[in-house]
Amino acid sequence: MKLIAKKNAPTDKYDQLSFVRADGSSSQCSMPRQGILPHDLIHYVVESALPFEFGFLSLVARGADPTFVMESVHDKSNAEFTSDVTGDVTADVTAEAVQVEAIVEALQTQLWAGEFDTEMFIYASDMACSARNTAPYSFAEVEPKTALFQPALALAKEWAAVDFSSTLALNFK
């Protein structure tokens, strides 16, 4: 799937992210400006680096509406959601989507801090999963600073260099 992130006018509060799937279908969503790498582009970093099949971008690549996935996973009271895309809603779909969101939130916090604290990152990810009654992701075989934080910083630098009314294209799996 191709992601096309468009940086809108300087006075806009949102930028735009378009998804062009392998079958040619497309959808889009707004990305709130946050002063750091946009949340949905942090998903790109996390889902490109870790072996998830049912994160936000993977579900959108399968045909899910981005707004549906965002609302389902961001709602901490929604312990389980159904995917009209995968056809077989399982605990794996829900658990992975929640784990990805928790990791993205924890990485976003580290980007706001401007430096990486492995212990706090894992703690934040674990707590976000716990708040959604989901087992946390095990980072036993991953060094999060190298696998996630450094690529997020590199993408943030690339995004910052994009001129207003211009785009950044990324290929996702």
Disulfide bonds with the S-S distance in Angstrom:
none
